[in-house]
Amino acid sequence: MHKQLKWGNIMSEHQHQHGDDCECGQDHEHEEHVFIVSDDEGIEREMVMVYTFESENNVYAVLLDRNDPEADGVIFRIEEENEEAFLVGIEDDAEWDRVTAIYEEIARTENEAK
């Protein structure tokens, strides 16, 4: 899914406090970063940042559709300016091929570990 996407500001941040009835098995807080992302046709979707990774001095974020987590994710480069972070679409084919290969390897490794 290599498209030029625009992003909106963080729509909300949700923190979930774990308690005795929490089934995640962890004793920490979840923080959900939700973005409004518009595709080339102007269709807006709520996207959740689920993973970040680094490559060649850049940081990348993987976002999934909040309402359809089984759909393909989207990868953005995270750029900072004046202490603010921005999601930037990846337009360079070589960069896109590199980061998708890295993410696919990460996903494959994590699936094998389960």
N, CA, C and O of each residue as an XYZ file, in Angstrom:
456
protein
N       0.856     -1.167      0.000
C       0.000      0.000      0.000
C       0.900      1.227      0.000
O       1.109      1.844      1.044
N       1.409      1.568     -1.114
C       2.372      2.668     -1.240
C       1.639      3.863     -1.833
O       1.631      4.059     -3.048
N       1.032      4.649     -0.973
C       0.254      5.809     -1.411
C       0.729      7.029     -0.666
O       1.239      6.937      0.451
N       0.559      8.162     -1.290
C       0.813      9.425     -0.603
C      -0.386      9.681      0.297
O      -1.501      9.869     -0.188
N      -0.166      9.690      1.575
C      -1.255      9.886      2.517
C      -1.021     11.150      3.317
O       0.115     11.495      3.642
N      -2.088     11.824      3.624
C      -2.023     12.989      4.490
C      -2.400     12.524      5.886
O      -3.133     11.547      6.038
N      -1.922     13.194      6.878
C      -2.271     12.794      8.235
C      -2.836     13.960      8.998
O      -2.567     15.123      8.698
N      -3.627     13.621      9.991
C      -4.188     14.646     10.859
C      -3.467     14.630     12.194
O      -2.581     13.806     12.418
N      -3.835     15.511     13.051
C      -3.252     15.554     14.388
C      -3.734     14.359     15.187
O      -4.693     13.683     14.815
N      -3.047     14.112     16.295
C      -3.498     13.031     17.165
C      -4.927     13.350     17.572
O      -5.216     14.420     18.107
N      -5.812     12.399     17.307
C      -7.211     12.626     17.601
C      -7.483     12.447     19.091
O      -8.233     13.213     19.697
N      -6.868     11.434     19.661
C      -7.077     11.206     21.082
C      -5.940     10.343     21.598
O      -5.248      9.669     20.836
N      -5.770     10.382     22.884
C      -4.856      9.460     23.530
C      -5.653      8.771     24.612
O      -6.352      9.410     25.399
N      -5.536      7.472     24.637
C      -6.296      6.678     25.589
C      -5.309      5.902     26.444
O      -4.415      5.236     25.921
N      -5.466      5.985     27.730
C      -4.641      5.177     28.612
C      -5.535      4.208     29.345
O      -6.593      4.571     29.860
N      -5.091      2.972     29.381
C      -5.840      1.909     30.031
C      -5.070      1.487     31.261
O      -3.938      1.016     31.149
N      -5.654      1.643     32.421
C      -5.021      1.185     33.644
C      -5.350     -0.288     33.825
O      -6.512     -0.687     33.753
N      -4.349     -1.072     34.052
C      -4.556     -2.505     34.244
C      -5.063     -2.770     35.649
O      -4.677     -2.100     36.607
N      -5.926     -3.749     35.749
C      -6.458     -4.153     37.040
C      -6.534     -5.666     37.091
O      -6.001     -6.353     36.220
N      -7.196     -6.179     38.110
C      -7.314     -7.619     38.273
C      -8.055     -8.276     37.117
O      -7.822     -9.449     36.822
N      -8.955     -7.527     36.449
C      -9.753     -8.096     35.370
C      -9.115     -7.897     33.992
O      -9.697     -8.296     32.984
N      -7.944     -7.295     33.936
C      -7.266     -7.082     32.660
C      -6.659     -8.408     32.205
O      -6.006     -9.090     32.994
N      -6.867     -8.774     30.953
C      -6.410    -10.063     30.457
C      -5.122     -9.988     29.657
O      -4.745    -10.982     29.035
N      -4.438     -8.870     29.645
C      -3.253     -8.776     28.803
C      -2.035     -9.405     29.463
O      -1.046     -9.673     28.780
N      -2.073     -9.649     30.759
C      -0.966    -10.294     31.427
C       0.191     -9.368     31.746
O       1.196     -9.819     32.295
N       0.084     -8.108     31.424
C       1.146     -7.148     31.690
C       0.721     -6.209     32.800
O      -0.468     -6.026     33.060
N       1.711     -5.617     33.452
C       1.437     -4.679     34.521
C       1.969     -3.308     34.123
O       2.887     -2.784     34.753
N       1.381     -2.725     33.062
C       1.811     -1.424     32.569
C       0.640     -0.724     31.897
O      -0.446     -1.286     31.759
N       0.886      0.516     31.482
C      -0.162      1.296     30.828
C      -0.050      1.153     29.325
O       1.053      1.105     28.781
N      -1.195      1.083     28.649
C      -1.234      1.115     27.191
C      -1.518      2.548     26.767
O      -2.377      3.210     27.349
N      -0.812      3.022     25.773
C      -1.079      4.351     25.253
C      -1.403      4.186     23.776
O      -0.595      3.641     23.024
N      -2.555      4.641     23.359
C      -2.997      4.468     21.976
C      -2.922      5.806     21.260
O      -3.591      6.765     21.644
N      -2.101      5.862     20.213
C      -1.980      7.076     19.411
C      -2.855      6.899     18.180
O      -2.579      6.047     17.336
N      -3.910      7.703     18.075
C      -4.869      7.591     16.978
C      -4.711      8.794     16.061
O      -4.671      9.938     16.514
N      -4.621      8.515     14.757
C      -4.465      9.557     13.744
C      -5.602      9.448     12.746
O      -6.088      8.350     12.478
N      -6.027     10.565     12.199
C      -6.972     10.565     11.091
C      -6.137     10.648      9.817
O      -5.402     11.615      9.616
N      -6.246      9.644      8.965
C      -5.450      9.573      7.745
C      -6.395      9.590      6.555
O      -7.364      8.831      6.515
N      -6.112     10.462      5.576
C      -6.905     10.549      4.350
C      -6.102      9.967      3.198
O      -4.920     10.275      3.041
N      -6.739      9.129      2.393
C      -6.042      8.595      1.227
C      -6.215      9.543      0.040
O      -6.777     10.629      0.185
N      -5.727      9.128     -1.138
C      -5.785      9.975     -2.329
C      -7.205     10.332     -2.737
O      -7.423     11.343     -3.405
N      -8.172      9.513     -2.342
C      -9.561      9.748     -2.712
C     -10.317     10.526     -1.643
O     -11.525     10.731     -1.762
N      -9.614     10.961     -0.601
C     -10.237     11.759      0.453
C     -10.972     10.950      1.501
O     -11.663     11.516      2.349
N     -10.835      9.638      1.457
C     -11.491      8.786      2.448
C     -10.663      8.812      3.726
O      -9.471      8.504      3.710
N     -11.304      9.184      4.833
C     -10.612      9.275      6.111
C     -10.791      7.995      6.906
O     -11.865      7.393      6.926
N      -9.703      7.595      7.565
C      -9.744      6.423      8.437
C      -9.031      6.757      9.734
O      -8.078      7.537      9.752
N      -9.504      6.156     10.819
C      -8.807      6.267     12.094
C      -7.715      5.206     12.096
O      -7.988      4.015     11.949
N      -6.477      5.656     12.266
C      -5.343      4.744     12.245
C      -4.651      4.775     13.603
O      -4.541      5.830     14.228
N      -4.186      3.614     14.052
C      -3.510      3.479     15.329
C      -2.051      3.104     15.080
O      -1.762      2.179     14.322
N      -1.133      3.830     15.724
C       0.280      3.506     15.611
C       0.538      2.256     16.452
O       0.327      2.260     17.665
N       0.997      1.185     15.797
C       1.184     -0.078     16.498
C       2.643     -0.480     16.646
O       2.968     -1.355     17.449
N       3.534      0.156     15.872
C       4.926     -0.270     15.918
C       5.804      0.834     15.359
O       5.400      1.546     14.439
N       6.991      0.981     15.901
C       7.978      1.886     15.332
C       9.299      1.138     15.218
O       9.583      0.235     16.006
N      10.108      1.522     14.224
C      11.429      0.927     14.061
C      12.340      1.938     13.373
O      11.877      2.917     12.788
N      13.641      1.681     13.453
C      14.630      2.586     12.872
C      15.345      1.921     11.709
O      15.531      0.705     11.681
N      15.743      2.754     10.742
C      16.550      2.303      9.612
C      17.260      3.511      9.023
O      16.634      4.532      8.738
N      18.557      3.391      8.843
C      19.369      4.430      8.219
C      19.087      5.824      8.789
O      18.806      6.765      8.047
N      19.165      5.934     10.092
C      18.993      7.200     10.811
C      17.605      7.814     10.690
O      17.437      9.002     10.965
N      16.616      7.040     10.289
C      15.228      7.496     10.247
C      14.396      6.589     11.146
O      14.752      5.436     11.391
N      13.289      7.127     11.631
C      12.348      6.349     12.426
C      11.066      6.210     11.616
O      10.610      7.165     10.988
N      10.488      5.009     11.637
C       9.279      4.715     10.872
C       8.185      4.223     11.805
O       8.461      3.600     12.830
N       6.939      4.509     11.441
C       5.786      4.086     12.221
C       4.871      3.236     11.350
O       4.635      3.548     10.183
N       4.365      2.166     11.934
C       3.385      1.313     11.269
C       2.029      1.631     11.875
O       1.851      1.559     13.091
N       1.069      1.985     11.020
C      -0.281      2.300     11.464
C      -1.255      1.279     10.907
O      -1.136      0.859      9.756
N      -2.223      0.880     11.728
C      -3.291     -0.015     11.300
C      -4.620      0.703     11.429
O      -4.796      1.577     12.278
N      -5.556      0.315     10.566
C      -6.908      0.867     10.617
C      -7.545      0.448     11.939
O      -7.649     -0.741     12.240
N      -7.965      1.425     12.715
C      -8.531      1.150     14.044
C      -9.786      0.284     13.955
O     -10.045     -0.520     14.851
N     -10.568      0.440     12.885
C     -11.820     -0.298     12.741
C     -11.657     -1.578     11.938
O     -12.599     -2.365     11.845
N     -10.486     -1.806     11.356
C     -10.230     -3.011     10.578
C      -8.768     -3.428     10.765
O      -7.970     -3.317      9.834
N      -8.414     -3.909     11.968
C      -7.018     -4.208     12.265
C      -6.424     -5.334     11.427
O      -5.205     -5.505     11.414
N      -7.251     -6.104     10.731
C      -6.743     -7.170      9.872
C      -6.327     -6.650      8.499
O      -5.670     -7.367      7.745
N      -6.698     -5.419      8.164
C      -6.321     -4.828      6.882
C      -4.824     -4.524      6.878
O      -4.194     -4.440      7.932
N      -4.266     -4.362      5.684
C      -2.852     -4.032      5.564
C      -2.549     -2.727      6.286
O      -3.355     -1.796      6.273
N      -1.394     -2.668      6.907
C      -0.954     -1.463      7.583
C      -0.317     -0.486      6.614
O      -0.118     -0.794      5.439
N      -0.004      0.686      7.118
C       0.645      1.732      6.350
C       1.901      2.131      7.112
O       1.882      2.235      8.339
N       2.994      2.355      6.382
C       4.241      2.766      7.010
C       4.527      4.222      6.646
O       4.470      4.609      5.479
N       4.835      5.018      7.669
C       5.217      6.413      7.491
C       6.603      6.635      8.083
O       7.019      5.914      8.989
N       7.301      7.615      7.579
C       8.548      8.079      8.202
C       8.152      9.147      9.222
O       7.289      9.981      8.948
N       8.780      9.120     10.389
C       8.530     10.130     11.408
C       9.633     11.168     11.303
O      10.815     10.839     11.407
N       9.250     12.416     11.098
C      10.214     13.511     11.034
C       9.895     14.491     12.137
O       8.734     14.699     12.490
N      10.948     15.095     12.682
C      10.770     16.071     13.754
C      11.225     17.446     13.298
O      12.236     17.602     12.613
N      10.446     18.433     13.702
C      10.788     19.827     13.419
C      10.296     20.669     14.576
O       9.123     20.601     14.943
N      11.181     21.460     15.152
C      10.825     22.309     16.292
C      10.153     21.514     17.409
O       9.145     21.944     17.970
N      10.718     20.359     17.721
C      10.243     19.482     18.787
C       8.839     18.932     18.550
O       8.193     18.474     19.492
N       8.361     18.969     17.312
C       7.087     18.352     16.953
C       7.364     17.213     15.989
O       8.249     17.321     15.140
N       6.624     16.130     16.108
C       6.798     14.980     15.221
C       5.697     14.986     14.161
O       4.543     15.310     14.443
N       6.080     14.619     12.934
C       5.153     14.567     11.819
C       5.278     13.221     11.121
O       6.370     12.661     11.029
N       4.162     12.708     10.633
C       4.172     11.504      9.812
C       4.275     11.930      8.359
O       3.505     12.771      7.897
N       5.226     11.350      7.640
C       5.477     11.729      6.252
C       5.368     10.483      5.385
O       5.960      9.450      5.697
N       4.605     10.581      4.291
C       4.491      9.477      3.352
C       5.832      9.194      2.682
O       6.616     10.111      2.437
N       6.091      7.929      2.390
C       7.347      7.528      1.757
C       7.127      7.500      0.256
O       6.355      6.684     -0.246
N       7.798      8.385     -0.461
C       7.621      8.499     -1.906
C       8.729      7.821     -2.697
O       8.519      7.439     -3.849
N       9.903      7.664     -2.100
C      11.043      7.064     -2.781
C      10.882      5.541     -2.813
O      10.754      4.904     -1.768
N      10.890      4.960     -4.024
C      10.678      3.520     -4.160
C      11.738      2.689     -3.443
O      11.417      1.669     -2.834
N      12.994      3.116     -3.508
C      14.071      2.371     -2.850
C      13.889      2.385     -1.331
O      14.079      1.363     -0.671
N      13.521      3.544     -0.779
C      13.272      3.639      0.658
C      12.081      2.765      1.038
O      12.123      2.054      2.042
N      11.016      2.821      0.232
C       9.820      2.015      0.501
C      10.158      0.528      0.515
O       9.751     -0.198      1.421
N      10.906      0.077     -0.498
C      11.283     -1.338     -0.573
C      12.104     -1.743      0.654
O      11.909     -2.825      1.207
N      13.017     -0.874      1.075
C      13.881     -1.165      2.223
C      13.061     -1.286      3.507
O      13.221     -2.258      4.246
N      12.191     -0.323      3.784
C      11.459     -0.345      5.056
C      10.389     -1.434      5.075
O      10.124     -2.009      6.130
N       9.774     -1.726      3.942
C       8.794     -2.819      3.951
C       9.489     -4.156      4.165
O       8.951     -5.028      4.846
N      10.682     -4.331      3.591
C      11.439     -5.573      3.808
C      11.819     -5.711      5.281
O      11.733     -6.802      5.844
N      12.237     -4.612      5.904
C      12.593     -4.641      7.325
C      11.373     -4.996      8.159
O      11.448     -5.855      9.037
N      10.240     -4.334      7.888
C       9.043     -4.613      8.677
C       8.557     -6.047      8.475
O       8.148     -6.698      9.436
N       8.595     -6.545      7.245
C       8.171     -7.926      6.989
C       9.042     -8.921      7.750
O       8.541     -9.934      8.239
N      10.334     -8.646      7.853
C      11.237     -9.508      8.619
C      10.911     -9.443     10.106
O      10.900    -10.471     10.784
N      10.643     -8.239     10.620
C      10.256     -8.087     12.027
C       8.971     -8.863     12.297
O       8.883     -9.598     13.280
N       7.971     -8.700     11.420
C       6.689     -9.384     11.604
C       6.856    -10.901     11.541
O       6.245    -11.626     12.326
N       7.682    -11.381     10.610
C       7.921    -12.820     10.479
C       8.591    -13.361     11.742
O       8.206    -14.416     12.247
N       9.583    -12.650     12.246
C      10.291    -13.073     13.459
C       9.356    -13.120     14.660
O       9.397    -14.061     15.453
N       8.517    -12.104     14.787
C       7.582    -12.074     15.922
C       6.541    -13.175     15.807
O       6.155    -13.754     16.822
N       6.076    -13.480     14.600
C       5.096    -14.553     14.419
C       5.707    -15.909     14.741
O       5.032    -16.776     15.296
N       6.983    -16.102     14.397
C       7.656    -17.362     14.723
C       7.841    -17.539     16.220
O       7.854    -18.664     16.720
N       7.985    -16.429     16.937
C       8.204    -16.480     18.385
C       6.931    -16.849     19.149
O       6.997    -17.250     20.311
N       5.789    -16.715     18.507
C       4.501    -16.994     19.192
C       4.205    -18.459     19.258
O       3.171    -18.856     19.797
